[in-house]
Amino acid sequence: MMADSIPHRGPDDEGFWSDRDVALGFRRLSIVDIATGHQPMSNENGTVWVVFNGEIYNHVALRCELEAAGHHFATDHSDTEVLVHGYEQWGEGLLSRLNGMFAFAVWDQINRRLMLGRDRLGIKPLYIAERRDGALIFASEVRAIHASGLVEKEPDEGAVYAYFLQQNIWDGRSMFKDVRQLLGGHLLVDEPGRRRTTQFWDMSFNRRQSAAQPAAQEFRCMLEDTIQRQMAADVPVMAYLSGGIDSSALVAGAHRISPGVKAYSCLFDLTGVGADRIVDERDFSRAVAGHLQIEHVELELAPTAMMASLHATIDALEEPRMGMAYVNYLIAQRVAQDSKVVLSGCGGDEILGGYVGRYAHLRQPYPVSNSPKPSLLARLLGRALKPTGLSLDPMRRMLELYCFPVPPQDIDTAFTPMARRSGGGYTVAGALSNLLKCCPSEFDFDRLMYADTKTYLTGLLMVEDKLSMAHSLEARVPLIDNEVIDLAMCYDWQLLYDGETGKKVFRDAIRDWVPPIVADKPKMGFGPPDASWYRGPLQSWIREILAPDRIAARGVFQPAYVADAIEQHMSGAANRLPLIWSLLSFDAWCEINGFYGGDLGRPFRPAA
């Protein structure tokens, strides 16, 4: 059964309900209203049924509003029941009233109507598959859709190609044929005679002038309310602490609300590590923990951690994604030994203006450089660049080259002819162009924030959810709470980025919460020293997995291109970390699923 394939997402309870047109199954991780929150959940007469994954943070206020409208609640304080009666009261309008992270299905038995909804940014996953006979299969993970027996498990070769261009997939496709995601901020309605998908929310910018100090006070009050709202649970809530400003602020804010919150950090063995040592943030995380006098758990990873966990990480993710995700997998595993809920700083950079290195490419971020009509020269140069997949726009050009495994100019030499044909002419520039057509602002800073949120953040959120829920741990992300997003999109851009400092209003708001060395430190980026580890203790392992005959057997890359990239990296001539990680992840994915040659020996699995 489908629910049996995802016990990790809900080991505490399960439930099933069906009638002639629909079957609902559920696995529960009990966090809120543990005693009475069983699902599927219905209204009083059993005509509206709901299954739901996630949290509705404003459920108390919504319950009061619904009770005032005459609805009667059977549970003590379940947020699921708010969806049941909220649908009865507002129908599709329910979605725009919710502040939370959610993926849910509502079955309206009287109208034979199914409604699927996903939160604004897609924090919680929701996959769908549509068969030619009209059947609709949906689940929190792809494996559950395949477990239904109604959808064949095959690779989507076009999505594989796109992944290697951008280490992510932006358009809702999965890397499995005929399985896609319902995008964040969207709902799907299936009713007699028609099926439609509607966007209920998108980013909208209404920048206003505001003095820095009042804005900082405003933001601080809002952030305290947000953290308190997202700490609501009937189980202990823990927090990640990387030492960066985002996680440090969340830990400090959580400590103000619930003194003694427990924080967890991931450290790395730096023996023999060269320049990568600069990303080590242990001194900062320790400074925060000491400043707050809280319990601080540190997990130190050796280079062999990747070898030991790569297979499990990709299996949990279900498909390769961005970043050195095994770190997320292992720290979530440690937190799950103590709790079911953890606060994460994910999303702060995208929403609050944290990518200073990217904004530096914008000579006049807002609004001088933003003529909606490009010059004749720009248009002509743009046409000349179009066949290469490159673009003239500095923002798009920067995004094309930012941490992507295969830059556009390498496409012909990197991929096999078969892989290029599978790509169907897909380019990063084209994908960004289509995406930015939906951006409601003409200004570079807004458009870059929009692109970051719709592309980079979607990958981070998938990693955050899948790798925490693999251990039955719910990761909550206060920095992309509805109220944080709405306020950030209203602030004058100089309160987010003043030309030198990112997340300015955020830093000013929490300055007295954390030590000065954290409040003022530049963004470093969290991650293991993999570039050095690849050149050192992991080198022979990498060469074995990415050997020319093995690359040739997969049929996607030209072996000579991969061999040259490996030599560039090992010699220090170039940092090909994104490509190497992507290839390692892809190899594990192929072996897990039997794709592209299937099991070629599994050298990534450590000896017992």
PAZAZA-271105 format. One line per field, with one value per residue (C-alpha): z, y, x. Coordinates in steps of 0.1 Angstrom, whole numbers, always signed. Each point is the difference from the previous one (the first is absolute). Example, Ala and Ser with C-alpha at 12.3 -4.5 7.8 and 13.67 -1.06 7.14 Angstrom:
up: [+78, -7]
north: [-45, +34]
east: [+123, +14]
//
This chain:
up: [+0, -5, +37, +8, -23, +22, +36, +8, -6, +26, +23, +28, -17, -33, -14, -31, -15, -34, -20, -37, -15, +25, +24, +27, +21, +26, +22, +31, +18, +31, +10, +6, +18, +4, +15, -25, -32, -18, -38, -24, +18, -10, +9, +22, -27, -19, -32, +1, +5, +4, +1, +8, +5, +17, +24, -1, +22, +2, +7, +34, -15, -29, +24, +19, -32, -11, +34, -2, -34, +16, -6, +27, +7, +13, +7, +28, -21, -32, -29, -24, +10, -9, -36, +1, +12, -19, -32, +9, +7, -27, -26, -21, +19, +29, -15, +1, +37, +11, +16, +1, -18, -15, -26, +3, -18, +6, -13, -3, -1, -10, -29, -9, +1, +9, +10, +4, +15, +7, +20, -15, -6, -1, +34, +2, -31, -20, -31, -25, -29, -26, -20, -35, +14, +22, +33, +23, +24, +27, +29, +21, -17, -34, +15, +12, -36, -13, +28, -13, -30, -22, -13, -16, +16, -28, -2, -16, -22, -7, +37, +5, -26, +17, +33, -13, -14, +33, +27, +6, -19, +1, -20, +22, -18, +19, -14, -3, -31, +4, +35, +8, +30, +6, +2, +31, +2, -22, +4, -22, -2, -16, -4, -23, -36, +6, +18, +5, +17, +15, +15, +33, +10, -16, +12, -3, +7, +15, +11, +24, +16, +37, +25, +10, +38, -1, -26, +22, +29, -22, -13, +35, +13, -30, +2, +37, -8, -29, +20, +28, -25, -16, +34, +8, +5, +24, -1, +6, -28, -7, -24, -24, +7, -28, +13, -27, +7, -10, +23, +27, +0, +1, +29, +19, -7, +10, +32, +8, -3, +15, +20, -3, -36, -12, -31, -24, -22, -26, +0, -24, +5, -14, +0, -31, -12, -19, -11, +8, +37, -4, -1, +35, +23, +33, +18, -8, +10, +32, +7, -4, +22, +26, -2, +6, +24, -17, -6, -32, -18, -26, -27, -16, -34, -15, -38, +0, +10, -36, -10, +28, -5, -37, -9, +29, -7, -37, +9, +25, -25, -27, -27, -1, +11, +8, +28, +19, +14, +20, +27, +4, +2, +28, +22, -3, +10, +32, +9, -5, +28, +24, -16, -29, -8, -9, -11, -31, -14, -36, -22, +18, -28, -28, +18, +20, -25, +11, -32, +0, -26, -25, +6, -6, -37, -2, -6, +10, +17, +3, -19, -24, -20, -8, -32, -11, -36, -8, -24, -36, +7, +29, -22, -28, +24, +17, -33, -7, +33, -2, -19, +28, +28, +14, +7, +2, +31, +28, +25, -23, -11, +37, +8, -30, +13, +38, +12, -30, -8, -38, -12, -33, -20, +9, -11, -33, +15, +33, -11, -23, -31, +15, +32, -20, -20, +32, +12, -28, -4, +37, +12, +33, -17, -15, +33, +18, -27, +3, +38, +0, -22, +31, +22, +9, +2, -27, +25, +1, +38, +1, -31, +15, +33, -20, -20, +31, +18, -29, -9, +26, +30, -15, +0, +35, +13, -16, +17, +33, +0, -15, +21, +33, -6, -9, +38, +10, +8, -10, -10, +4, -18, +18, -24, -28, +21, -18, +21, -5, -38, -1, +20, -19, -33, +13, +13, -20, -16, +19, +32, -14, -19, +5, -27, +24, +27, -6, +22, +16, +17, +13, +14, +17, +14, +18, +8, +37, -1, -12, +6, -22, -19, -13, -6, -22, -17, -38, -15, -2, -12, +19, -13, +4, -15, -28, -26, +21, +10, -36, -7, +31, +18, -25, -32, -7, +8, -23, -28, +4, -2, -29, -19, -38, -6, +27, -14, -35, +13, +13, -34, +11, +1, -23, +20, -12, +13, +35, +1, -9, +26, +27, -9, +1, +35, +14, -13, +14, -34, +5, +25, -16, +32, -13, -29, +20, +27, -27, -17, +33, +9, -34, +1, +34, -14, -30, +22, +24, -28, -27, -25, -26, +4, +35, +24, -11, +32, +26, +11, +20, +27, +28, +12, +29]
north: [+0, +36, +9, -30, +15, +31, -11, +24, +30, -13, -28, +9, -7, -9, +3, -8, +10, -6, +1, -9, +29, +7, -17, +19, -13, +16, -4, +22, +15, +11, +36, +21, -14, -34, -16, +11, +9, -33, +2, -2, +24, +10, +25, -10, -18, -16, +20, +18, -20, +13, -15, +25, +2, +30, +27, +29, +26, +23, -29, +14, +33, -18, -23, +30, +16, -33, -6, +35, -9, -30, -29, -26, -16, -36, +1, +19, +21, -19, +22, -26, +6, +37, -12, -20, +28, +26, -17, -1, +37, +14, -27, +8, +33, -20, -2, +38, +1, -26, +8, -32, -27, -25, -25, -12, -16, +8, -24, +16, -31, +19, +18, -28, +25, -5, +30, -2, +29, +8, +28, +33, -11, -37, -8, -33, -22, -11, -23, -8, -24, +2, -31, +0, -17, +31, -15, +24, -13, +23, -5, +17, -20, -16, -34, -1, +8, -29, -22, +5, -22, +25, +18, -16, +9, +15, +29, +33, +5, +36, +7, -18, +23, +31, -11, -1, +35, +16, -27, +5, -3, +32, -7, -26, -31, -28, -22, -28, -2, +11, +11, +38, +23, +22, +33, +21, +25, -21, -21, -27, -7, -31, +0, -16, +11, +19, +1, +33, +15, +35, +22, +15, +19, +15, +25, +36, +30, +33, +16, +29, +25, -6, +12, -27, +0, -2, -27, -19, +3, -11, -30, -11, +0, -19, -25, -7, -6, -23, -21, -4, -10, -26, -14, -11, -38, -27, -13, +17, +23, +0, +23, -3, +23, +5, +31, +22, +29, -18, -31, +21, +24, -29, -17, +33, +8, -35, +3, +32, -17, -34, +3, -30, -9, -26, +9, -24, +8, -20, +3, -14, -17, +26, -22, +8, +24, +30, +31, -17, +6, +36, -14, -15, +17, -19, +31, +19, -27, -6, +38, +1, -31, +15, +34, -16, -26, -28, -37, -4, -33, -2, -27, -2, -17, -17, -1, -36, +13, +6, -35, -15, +21, +8, -29, +6, +38, -4, -27, +24, +29, -24, +20, +20, +36, +29, +3, -25, -15, -28, +26, +8, -37, -7, +30, -7, -36, +13, +25, -27, -20, +28, +15, +1, +37, +23, +36, +7, +33, -11, +28, +30, +8, -1, +20, +25, +9, -22, -7, +30, -15, -2, +35, +14, -9, +25, +34, +18, -26, +22, +18, +18, -30, -13, +12, -24, +5, -10, +20, -10, -11, -22, -16, -7, -14, -21, -15, -8, -18, -19, -30, -6, +1, +31, +33, +36, +10, +1, -16, -29, -5, -2, -25, -22, -3, -2, -35, -18, -33, +5, +36, +8, +2, -36, -16, -14, -15, -12, -19, -30, +7, -21, +21, +32, -12, -10, +36, +12, +33, +9, +29, +17, +34, -11, -14, +32, +21, -19, +2, +37, +7, -7, +24, +30, +24, +16, +7, -21, -5, -12, -22, -16, -6, -15, -23, -11, -9, -18, -20, -3, +0, -27, -24, +9, -6, -34, -9, +14, -19, -34, -4, +9, -20, -30, -1, +9, +35, +31, +30, +34, +31, +32, +23, -8, +4, +19, +31, +1, -3, +27, +24, -6, +7, +33, +14, +24, -21, +20, -15, -34, +8, +33, -6, -18, -19, -25, -5, +34, +4, -36, +6, +32, -17, -28, +18, -1, -37, -14, +7, +29, -24, -18, +31, +16, -29, -4, -29, -30, -28, -32, -32, -26, +5, -23, +17, -9, -34, -9, +8, -19, -30, -4, +2, -37, -7, +28, -13, -35, +12, +24, -22, +4, -34, +7, +34, -15, -27, +27, +15, +36, +16, -2, -19, +23, +31, -16, -12, +35, +16, -24, +8, +37, -4, -23, +22, +31, +16, +4, -8, -25, -9, +6, -24, -27, +1, -2, -29, -19, +6, -10, -32, -9, +9, -23, -29, +5, +0, -22, +29, +7, -34, -6, -17, +3, -12, +26, +10, +29, -24, -3, -34, -13]
east: [+0, +10, +0, +22, +28, +4, -1, +29, -24, -24, +10, -25, -33, -17, -34, -21, -33, -16, -31, -7, +20, +28, +23, +19, +29, +21, +31, +2, +29, -19, +10, -32, -31, +16, -31, -27, +18, -6, -3, -18, -22, -35, -28, -29, -20, +29, -5, +34, +32, +36, +35, +28, +37, +16, -10, -26, +16, -31, -24, -11, -11, -17, -18, -14, -12, -16, -17, -14, -14, -18, +23, +4, +34, +4, +38, +17, +24, +7, +11, -13, -36, +5, +5, -32, -23, +21, -8, -37, +0, +23, +5, +31, +3, +14, +34, +6, -9, +26, +33, +20, +19, -24, -10, -36, -29, -37, -27, -34, -23, -32, +16, +24, +27, +37, +21, +38, +19, +37, +14, +13, +36, -4, +16, -19, +1, -30, +5, -26, -4, -27, -9, -15, -31, -6, +13, +18, +26, +15, +24, +27, +27, +6, +5, -36, -13, +21, -12, -36, +9, -18, +31, +31, +33, +21, +25, -10, +30, -8, -1, +33, +16, -15, +14, +36, -3, -12, +3, -37, -34, -21, -31, -17, +13, +15, +27, -26, -21, -37, +5, +1, -5, -29, +19, +0, -27, -23, -31, -14, -37, -15, -38, -24, +8, +32, +34, +17, +31, -1, +26, -13, +32, +31, +26, -10, +23, -13, +32, -4, +24, +6, +25, +24, -6, -38, +3, +23, -24, -29, +19, +12, -36, -12, +28, -7, -36, +10, +24, -26, -26, +22, +11, -35, +1, -9, +35, +34, +13, +38, +20, +29, +29, +25, +16, -15, -23, -32, +3, +16, -30, -24, +17, +2, -36, -11, +20, -18, -33, +9, +32, +23, -7, +25, +22, +17, +30, +19, +38, +26, +33, +24, +31, +19, -26, +13, -19, -33, +8, -14, -36, +4, -24, +5, +13, -31, -25, +19, +0, -38, -6, +23, -16, -35, +13, -20, +7, +20, +4, +28, +3, +34, +2, +30, +7, -14, -34, -9, +9, -20, -31, -2, -23, -24, +0, -10, -25, -16, +1, -14, +18, +33, -1, +22, +26, +20, -33, +16, +8, -37, -8, +24, -7, -38, +7, +18, -28, -27, +15, -12, -31, -26, +3, +30, +2, +21, +13, -7, -14, +15, +24, -25, -27, +21, +27, +29, +18, +23, +23, -29, -13, +35, -5, -28, +15, -31, -22, -31, -14, +25, +12, -35, -13, -27, +10, +36, +21, +3, +36, -11, -27, +24, +26, -27, -9, +36, +4, -33, +14, +26, -25, +17, -17, +10, -20, +26, -23, -9, +36, +11, -27, +9, +36, -7, +10, -14, +16, +2, +3, -18, +32, +9, -33, +13, +31, -15, -31, -5, -21, -28, +0, -1, -29, -18, +5, -23, +19, -4, +22, +3, -4, -32, -13, +8, -15, -33, +1, +7, -30, -21, +20, -22, +29, +23, +28, +32, +1, -36, +5, +31, -18, -29, +23, +19, -32, -16, +32, +27, -24, -22, +30, +10, -35, -2, +33, -12, -33, +11, +31, -16, -32, +22, +7, -36, +12, -21, +21, -17, +13, -11, +20, -25, -31, -27, +5, +38, -5, -27, +21, +32, -18, -12, +33, +21, +27, +27, -13, +9, +32, +17, +27, +23, -20, -27, -30, +5, -33, +2, +35, -12, -30, +18, +32, -5, -10, +33, +38, +14, +22, -31, -21, +26, +16, -3, -18, +24, -23, -5, +15, +28, +35, -9, +22, +31, -14, -5, +37, +11, -15, -30, +20, +4, -36, -11, +22, -15, -36, +7, +23, -3, -16, -26, -8, -3, -24, -23, -2, -6, +35, +30, +26, +28, -18, -5, +36, +13, -23, +13, +36, -8, -13, +26, +28, -16, -3, -37, -27, -23, -17, -36, +6, +17, -28, -27, +17, +4, -36, -12, +20, -16, -34, +5, +10, -29, -26, +17, +3, +26, +18, -12, +23, +36, +16, -10, +35, -15, -12, +25, +12, -20]
//
